[in-house]
């Protein structure tokens, strides 16, 4: 750290900013209207310096990082400094115009002024359950272009000197199937930024603008040096990995190819050779690619390194335009979070070759269901956007984690009580999926079974997933995790398996929808699993035998 900067003060400033970002997140969740934000925490908050570098990021949904970084950069490019005033806030969501990584994630960004100039930005992102488009929920793998996915918003002012631009808000609300929720969630986003502005301004006033800015810059430099030291411990060379997303139709595949080069204090991620962008919403836009690489690299190399832009400087990322990891307009990108589960596996697989003692087998990403219809209790139209966690891959020293978000995903499963209170469904089963984790010396994490009984008349569901055709592979002789499934009326005479991706499938009253999420791959030969661990597996009902 810069010798002119007090290291104790630097830590105090960094912790203050992180606490401020967390306070913003708490404000957003406690004032939001929709269960997706207030219960599932599908939101993120961050603080940036005057140059748009991340200085503090609340630990919620890592993929949101790319969305906010792109929005701040685009605001600084689109607006002259003299046209940005205290009390302004900007809104954006379009991945091709600096607004995020898919349309339901709406960014709200505000400048922080002190001593007459911008000294920072505060930002939050909230996943809105519906922003229009061809299907309720504005996210389905079956969408073919971004024009089918909902309302697109470039970075524009939504609040000018403290006054909300009601015309713009009305446009957003008119394009949503659930406008009351959108109105309440937007107001919660405004409130979160007000909290952040107050906290950052107080910090600047306490230590002085110049001293605080110098301290932040030194802390970013310290983070960079720390991460370069972690990279330096890796053997130099190039490591290649690949995996597959589902393609344009059931059974087709789209390759993600990575060549990772480790040099002195630098990692270079080259995705040349990846498949062409697909005519579905599985494509991964550039900002989501960045967020996933940043997250996986940090989690494997140095999980405790500060989550700021300092360590981003050590990572170089290239993706060919027009590929599944570098789509160009008008490619659909709505289901990018599930795809990033597979992308994270590719990044982890390459890094695992360079650090086999900390290797990670492949994982089962979450599955998405968007249930919509009319609630017979109120007569109101609803959209229930919900993702259900999968299983993490095993490590060389421990079992995989059950029922968890993997890599860049972070929102929680919606609690049963909150779901049944808000929507006309009954959860008849919610459990770990027995045997779904890949067998091994260390077992892969288990996926989830969740059964929804429908108690309304006009309900439809849209489905999106990965790893229903390409399982999460194990390592060193271990078994793969079990692929995921969507099942209509399990155990009945009319039981049938639903597609891995579908839009607006009718679910009659009394029918049951089962979501079975994929498990993670194991590590090491199953025959070498410790006897005590085998007995525990049997006792806990995870498996019926050693395999």
Helices and strands as residue ranges (DSSP letters): H 7-31, H 35-38, E 43-49, E 54-57, H 64-78, G 81-83, E 89-92, E 105-114, E 117-127, G 146-148, E 156-160, E 163-164, H 166-174, H 179-207, H 209-232, E 237-246, E 253-263, E 266-270, H 286-301, H 309-312, E 315-318, H 336-354, G 356-358, E 367-374, E 381-388, H 416-422, E 425-432, E 448-454, E 459-464, E 485-488, E 496-497, E 502-507, E 512-516, G 526-528, H 531-539
